[in-house]
Structures are given as C-alpha cells and as structure tokens.
Amino acid sequence: MNKEDIFALVARHVCEVIPELEGYAFKPSERLADLGANSVDRAEIVALTMEALSLQVPRVELFGAKNIGELVDVLYEKLRSA
C-alpha cells in the first residue's frame, strides 16, 4: 500500500466520522481539527485507519503528526516496518 492509498483511507474515515465532509477535496496540509474533528473524532479516525491497515501503533507515536499528510507519512513508515 502506498501513501496515496493511505491518504484515501484516512479521507474515507474522516467522512465516516464527519459525514458533512462527504465529497470534500482533502489536502495533505489540512489539520483534522480545522476540518471540525474534535479529539474524540480524531482518535476514532486514527483507530479506524489503523484497523484497516492491520496496524497496532502506540498513539504516542502518532502524536507529532500536525496534519493529514504527516499522519499518512507516519502510518506509511509504520506499515513498512511492520
């Protein structure tokens, strides 16, 4: 799975958690909080994405991601090293 696939997966899960963003054109530089995701929403988006990728990563390792693109980068690297 490449970064584009992971980005699409994150975007799909954002739309599941925040249905009003359905059809929105997500950009890697956007922050989930700026899209209206509260802390519970963000945790659910990350959990759904990690489950879809069959990844188990301590949440603290994802803490530094400042936007969707950085989250995708971290998940991609964790997936490659798994």
RAZI-V149987 format. One record per helix or strand. SS is the DSSP state (hx for helix, st for strand). FROM is the first residue (numbers start at 1). LEN is the number of residues. Records with the same first field share a line. If there is no record, write none. Layout:
SS=FROM-LEN ; FROM-LEN
This chain:
hx=3-15 ; 19-3 ; 33-3 ; 39-14 ; 59-4 ; 68-14
